[in-house]
Amino acid sequence: MAIIGTILIGAAVIVHVGFFAMESVLWSSPGVWRRFGIPDQRDADAVRPMAYNQGFYNLFLAGGAAVGLVLYWTTLHQVGFGLVFFCATCMVLAAIVLLTTGGRYLRAALLQGVLPLVGLVLLTIG
């Protein structure tokens, strides 16, 4: 179970790095900001600082989870588990918060939250 949990948390890391790339690096592309429901360039420019900041939150969660996985499977098993637990829980809670902003974000919230949730459960029982 721990191996499958690790794979799912690793996939969540990749998803969150992808969100970082879209929000903080690729935001100026209309295809990216439209994906987030932004209707025009003026609104995209207004939202850009927030998106940039949000992207780094995603990167830091991904980095923490990745470091935690490495530690979990090497010398500091308990420290790694604690770091993975914290970062994956934050990913899940962020997905729940996203759901509170409206039903149109259901797909994004599921993408953001299901992998770390299931991975965390499997890592915990594994």
C-alpha positions in Angstrom: 0.0 0.0 0.0 2.8 2.4 0.8 4.3 2.1 -2.7 0.9 2.9 -4.3 0.4 5.8 -1.9 3.9 7.1 -2.8 3.1 6.9 -6.5 -0.2 8.8 -6.0 1.5 11.5 -3.9 4.2 11.7 -6.6 1.5 12.2 -9.2 0.0 15.0 -7.0 3.5 16.6 -6.9 3.5 16.6 -10.7 0.0 18.1 -10.8 1.0 20.9 -8.4 4.2 21.6 -10.4 2.0 21.9 -13.4 -0.2 24.4 -11.7 2.9 26.4 -10.7 4.0 26.4 -14.3 0.7 27.6 -15.6 0.1 30.2 -12.9 3.6 31.6 -12.4 5.5 31.0 -15.7 3.0 30.6 -18.5 0.2 33.0 -17.3 0.7 35.4 -20.2 -0.6 32.8 -22.7 -4.3 33.3 -23.4 -4.8 29.5 -23.5 -3.6 29.3 -19.9 -5.6 32.1 -18.3 -8.7 31.0 -20.2 -8.3 27.6 -18.6 -8.8 29.4 -15.3 -12.0 31.1 -16.4 -10.5 34.5 -17.1 -12.4 36.0 -20.0 -10.0 38.6 -21.5 -6.5 40.1 -21.4 -7.5 43.0 -19.1 -8.7 40.6 -16.4 -5.8 38.3 -16.9 -3.4 41.2 -16.3 -5.3 42.2 -13.2 -5.2 38.7 -11.8 -1.6 38.0 -12.8 0.0 39.0 -9.4 -2.4 36.7 -7.5 -1.9 33.9 -10.0 1.9 34.3 -9.7 1.7 34.1 -6.0 -0.7 31.1 -6.0 1.7 29.3 -8.4 4.5 29.4 -5.9 2.2 28.1 -3.1 1.6 25.1 -5.4 5.4 24.7 -6.0 6.2 24.8 -2.3 3.6 22.2 -1.5 5.0 20.0 -4.3 8.5 20.5 -3.2 7.7 19.7 0.4 5.9 16.5 -0.6 8.7 15.4 -2.9 11.4 16.0 -0.2 9.1 14.1 2.2 8.8 11.1 -0.1 12.6 11.0 -0.5 13.1 11.1 3.3 10.3 8.5 3.8 12.1 6.0 1.6 15.6 6.7 2.9 17.1 7.5 6.3 14.4 9.6 8.0 11.2 7.6 7.6 9.2 9.4 10.3 10.3 12.8 9.3 9.5 12.1 5.7 6.1 10.8 6.6 5.4 14.0 8.7 6.4 16.2 5.8 4.3 14.2 3.3 1.4 14.2 5.7 1.5 18.0 6.1 1.9 18.8 2.4 -0.7 16.3 1.2 -3.2 17.5 3.8 -2.7 21.1 2.7 -3.3 20.0 -0.9 -6.5 18.3 0.1 -7.7 21.2 2.2 -6.9 23.6 -0.7 -9.1 21.5 -2.9 -11.9 21.7 -0.4 -11.5 25.5 -0.3 -11.6 25.6 -4.1 -15.0 23.7 -3.9 -16.4 26.4 -1.7 -15.9 29.0 -4.5 -18.4 27.3 -6.7 -19.5 24.1 -8.5 -17.7 25.0 -11.7 -14.5 24.3 -9.9 -15.4 20.6 -9.1 -13.1 19.2 -11.8 -10.2 21.3 -10.7 -10.8 20.5 -7.1 -10.9 16.8 -7.8 -7.6 17.0 -9.8 -6.0 18.9 -7.0 -7.3 16.9 -4.1 -8.0 13.2 -4.9 -4.5 12.1 -5.7 -3.0 13.4 -2.4 -6.0 12.2 -0.4 -5.9 8.6 -1.6 -2.1 8.6 -1.6 -2.1 9.8 2.0 -4.7 7.2 3.1 -2.6 4.4 1.4 0.7 5.7 2.8 -0.9 5.8 6.3 -2.3 2.3 6.3 0.7 0.8 4.3 
